[in-house]
């Protein structure tokens, strides 16, 4: 080699390269109409044409909810503010959700299920992605932005109508016509805003975006295009609201344990539904099951014109671990919880309760009902049965074999229900183990009171 110098560059496998930004744009060209019609299924048709005033405030609220919903696919979500759509950075999520073109199809399908029509595209810059979305383009290489977007007509650019008219009058027809001119000529003819915009499209200038931060609560309202008269017909619009909610929950890694649903009527006080669960969830199917049971008990005073869904508290979600055959104690408990939720929704909270202990020596007064969400407070007494008869039943002790006892209970003088008893564990002629007592006060005799399992 002589006196030459050899330079070696050693790349370590531990060095990680930051993936290049890949922005995905979601355009919502029919957002004003979608907000009016998303309360009905595609198989339904409007009874007649209607003239509805555009609600730009409702559009902004919808964009905020959808931005929170998009958090399940990216933690960098932006609301442009001057157009109906969203930006999300999809490059960092590629390992989870695939290439942006695959994620785009998934987003379009899921947004359609929520009642929104969307077109999507991706590119290395937000503004280029916005232009690409209109043509369903997915540009991976920054060097290809100029070539692939160059044929776009000028009315596709995000420019005001006056600028576009001026350019048309000067003979410009496509984006590439503008890109051929030097910056100085563009600035002289159209001002500095246009070359800055083109540089942000091409990635020559940075295009910082304010990232959206999801709120700590959820609220959504759905105005129905036509009155709904039956409870079962409410399931479709409510399913869209719940799908939207659960997407927000997945994005924020949160869950809900209670929901408030208000059904608005024309000239009657709204009907309020309160859904309570035994444990937090972000599962749409579970919420729909409980809601379906609850709606079967509901009687509507009038037709429903609008629906409001609120989740006032979003809880941290703990997914837990599941076995293949779902036979762990935790999973068995979940099955019981889900059954209790359905029973409460069908029968009412007051009809499905738990039990808890009360500090009283008298067995019939040593327990009370409790709400299922209340923690039980019981002390296990192995010498006492877990099942008591509704009322003690007289018996002849000579028909039973005494196995253990007596246990003396003498109490209740302070509340006028005093008693004095001796309890025994006995066995009947059929081999069943029972709990019997001999009462001295207030009335003498032998009584059966409990059954051992």
N, C-alpha and C positions, 0 to 999 in steps of 0.2 A: 504493500500500500504506500510505501515511501513515507513522506512527511504529511500525507493527506490526513484530514480529520473525518472521522465517521461519527455521525450523529444518529443516535437511536431514540425513538419515541416509544416508550412502553405504555400500553393501555391496559389498565387493570380491569378485571371483570367486575370489581366492586364499584367502579365508577358508573354512576347512573346519569343518563342524558335526559334532560327535560323534554317531554314531547312537544313538538311544534303546536302552536295554537290552532285549533280547528273550530271555527265558529259555526253554529247551526242557527239559522233564522227560521222562525215560525211566523208566517203571515196569516192573518185572520181576515180575509177580504169580506166575509159576510157577518162580521161580529154583530152589528146592530140587528140584523135579521135573526141571527142565531139566538140572541138573548130573548127574542120574542117567541121563537118556535121550539126551543130545546125542551120545553115541557111536554111535548107530544112525541110519540113514536113516528118513525118514517112511514108506517102503514096507515096512520091517521092523516086526514086532510082537514084543512081549515074549512069550516062550514061555509064561509063566504069571504071574499076579499075584505081586508081591513086596512084602514089608514092609521098608522101608529107613529107618534112623534119619536124621533131619535132621542135616546137618553145617554148623553156622553159621560155623565157621572157613573151610570151603571156600567158602561164600557170600561172605564178605568178600574172600577172595583173588580170586574171580571178578569182584567189583565193581572191584577194583583193576586187574585186567587189562583190563576193559572201559573203565575210565576212561582208561587209557593208549591203548586202541584209539580212543576218541572224540577223542583229540588231533588226529587227521587232519582233524577238522571244526571244532574250536575249541580255542584255547589257554586257555580258562577252563572247566575241568571240575571239578565238585564231587561228592564222595560224601557224601550226607546223614548217614550213620552210624547213623541210627535207623530206616531203612527200606531195602528192596531196590529201589534205583533210582539214577539219576544226574541231575545238572543240568549243562547246558552253555549258555553264552551264545552265542546264534546270530545276534544282530543284526549283530555285526561281521563275520560270515562270509557275509552275505547276497549280496554281489557274487560270491562264489565258488560258493556252493552253492544260491542261490536263497532264496526266502522260507522261514521256518521250517516252514510246512505242507508244502512240497515236501521239505525236508530230513527232516522227520519220516517221510514215506513211505519215503524212501531208507534211513533208519536202521532202520526196522522190517524192511524186506526184507533188509538185510545182516545184521542180528542174527539173523533167522530162518535165514539160511544158516550162521551160526555155531552154531545150535542153541538160540537163546534166543527166547522169546515176549515181545514188548514192546508196550506201548501208550504213546503219546506225546501231548503237548500243549504249547502255548506260551502265554506271557503275559508282561506286563512285570515280574513278580516271580517268584522261584523257587516260593514257596508257592502262588501262583495258578496257575502252570504245572503244579504237581503235581496240583492239583484238576482243571485243565482236561484233563490227560492221561487221566483216567478216563472222560471224556465225549468224547474226541477233539475238543477245542475248541482254537481258535487265536485268541487275543485280542490285537489289535494296539493298541488305545487304552486307556490306563490308566483313562479315565473309564468304560469299558465293563465293567470287572472286576466291579463290584458288580451290574450288571444281568445279566450272563451267568452268573455263578456263584451268584447269589442263590437260584435254584430248587433247588440241590443239597440232598439230604437230609443231616441232621447226621452220619449214620454215614460219609459220605464225607470228612469233615474229619479232619485229622491230630490227633485228640484221643484221650485214653485212654478206655477203656470206661466207667469210673466217671463221668467227666464227661458222656459222652453219655447215660448212663442217667438222671443227674440232670436234664439238660435235657429229656429226653423226659418225665420225670415232671412237669416244670413246664409242659408243653404246647408246647415248642419243637419244630418239625418240620423246618424248612429253615434254610439259612444266612441268608436275608434276615430271618428272625425275630430273629436275634441282632443283625444289622446295624442294625435299627430302634431298639435300645435305646441309651441314652447310655452312655459309658464308665463313669461313676460307678455306674450300676445294674449293669452287667456285673461290675465289680470287686467290688461288695458281694455279689453272688450267687455268683460263681465264682472270685474271686481275680484278681490282676493278670495272670496268664499268659494268660488267654483274650483280653482286649482287646489285649494285645501281639501275640498270634498273628494276630488279625483285622487289626490295623494293618499287619502284615508282608504279609498277603495282599493288602491294598489298596494297599500302597506308601506308606502314611502314615509308617511307621517304616522305617529302613534294615534290610536283612537281609544283613549281611556273611557271606560264605562262605569257608571255607578252601579254596584252590585245590589241586588234586591235582598233584603233580609226578611224572612217569613215572620209573621206575628205569632204571639203566644196563645192566641185564641183563633177560633174559626167561626165565620158567619157567612151564610150565603142565602140569597133570596131568589126565588124562581116565580116569575109571573106567568100564569098559564094563558095560552092563546084562546082557550075555550074553557067554559066551566066544567068542573068534574063533580059528578053527583054521587058516585059510589066509592067506597073506601078501597076496593080492590084496584080501581083505575088509578089510584094515587101511587101505586107501587112503582110505576114506570118513572114518573118525575122524581120520586124520592130516591130511586136507585141511582139516578144521575147525580143527585146531590151527595149521596153517600159514597159513590165512586170518587167524586171530586175530593171529598173529605179524606178518604183513606189514602189517596195519592199524596195529599198534603202531609198526612201523618207519616207515611213512609219516607217522604223527603226530609222531614225533621226528626226522624227516629223517635216519634212520639206515639201516644195511644190515647184513647178516650174510654172512660168508664160510665159516662152519662151524657145524654143528648137532650136538647129541647127542640121540639118541632111544633111550629105554630101554623095552623091552617087558617088562612084569611078568607072571610066571607064578604058578601056585598054589603049587607046592612045588619050584621050580627056580630057579636063579640067572637073573636078568634077561638078556635078549638086548640087546646094545648095538649101535646103529648110529651110525656117525660119518659125516656128510656134509661133504665139503669142496668148495669151489668155487674156480675160478680167479680170480674177482673178486667183490667185494661185490655183493649184490643185495637187492631188496625185492620181487621178482617171484614171486608164488605159483606161476605156471605153470612157471617155470624150476626152482623147488625141487621141485615135484611130479614133473617129468620125471626129475630125478636120483634122487629117492626111488623112483619106479616101477622104474627100472633096478636100483637096489640091492635092492629087495624080491624081484626075480626070482631073485637069487642066495642069498637067505636061506632057511635051513631052521629051522623053529621046533621047539625041543625039546618044547614043550608048548603048550597053548592060551594065548592072551593074555587077561589079565584087566584090565590097566590100561596106559596109555601115558603116558610123561613126555617132554616136549619141552623142551630147554634151549638157549638161545643165550647162552653165557657172555660173549661180547664183541659189543657193538653198535658198528659203525664208522660214521663220518661218510659219508653217501651223496653221491656225485657223479653226477648223472644224465647229464651230458654232452649233446651235441647230435647229432641224427640227420638225415641227408639223406633226400630223398624216395625214392631208389633203393637206399639202404643199400650204397653202394659205397666209402665212405671207408675208409682204412686202419684206423681205430679200430673201425668196424663189422665189417670183415672179421676183425679180431682177435677180436672178440666171438663171431663165428660159430665160429672155431677153438676158443675157450675153451669154448663150450657143447658142442661135439662132444667135446672132451677130457673134460669132466665126465661126459658120458653113457657114454663108453667106460670111464672109471675106475669108475663105478658098476656097470657090467655085468661088467667083466673083473677089477676090482681095481686099487688104486693101483699095485701093483708091476708090473702089466702094461702100463701106459701111462706112459711117462717121456719126459723130454727129454734133450738131450745138452749137455755142456759140455766145455771144453778142459782139458787137463792139460799142464803144462810138461814135455814130453818130446820130443826130436827124432825118436824112432822113431814113425812114423805109427800103428801098431797100438796104441801105448800113450799116444797124445796126446789121448785123449778118455775120458770115462766117462759113465754115465747119471746123471741128476739128477731130483729131484722137480720136477713142473711148476711148483710155486710158488717154486722156487729160481731165482735170477737166473743166466742163463748167462754164462760168462766165456770168450769165444772171440776169437781174433785171426784175421781173414780173411787167408789166404795164397792169392793169386790164381793162383800157379804150381802149386798143389796141388789135386787134385780133392776134391770134397765127398763122394764115394761110394767107399768102399774095399770090396774083395772080402772075404768072410769069412776066407779064407786065400789068400795069394799062390799064383798058379797058374803052373807052368812054361810057358815059351813058347820059340819059336825066333825070335830077333831079326831074322833075315833076312826074315821075313814081314811086317815092319813098317818104316815110314819114320820115322826119328828127326827130330823137329821142334825139340827144345830139350834142353839138358842138357850135361853132367851136373851133378847136385846131390849132393855127397858127404855121407853120414850115417855117422858112426862114433861109436857110443855104446853104453851099457849094460854096461860092464865091471864096474860096482859091484854089479849084481844077478844076475850069471850069465847074462844074456840079451844078451850083447854082439854087435854086428853091425858090418859094414863094407859099405856099399852105394853105388852110383852110380845115381841116379834120372834117367830121361829121359821127356820127353813124346813119344809116338809116335802114328802113325796106322796103322790096319789097312787091309786091302784094300777094306773097305766104307765107308771114310771116317770111322769112329769114332775119336775122340781118347781115348787111354788113357794110363795111367801105368805105366811098367815100370822095373825096376831090375836092375842086374847085381850079384850078391852075390859077395863074396870070402870072407866069414866069417859064419856058421860053415860054410856049404856053398856051393860055387861054382855059378854058372849064372844064367840069365835068367828073370825072373818078371814076370807082370802083377800089379799091386797095386791099381789104381784106375781109375775111369771119370769122365771129365769130362762134365758135363751138355751 
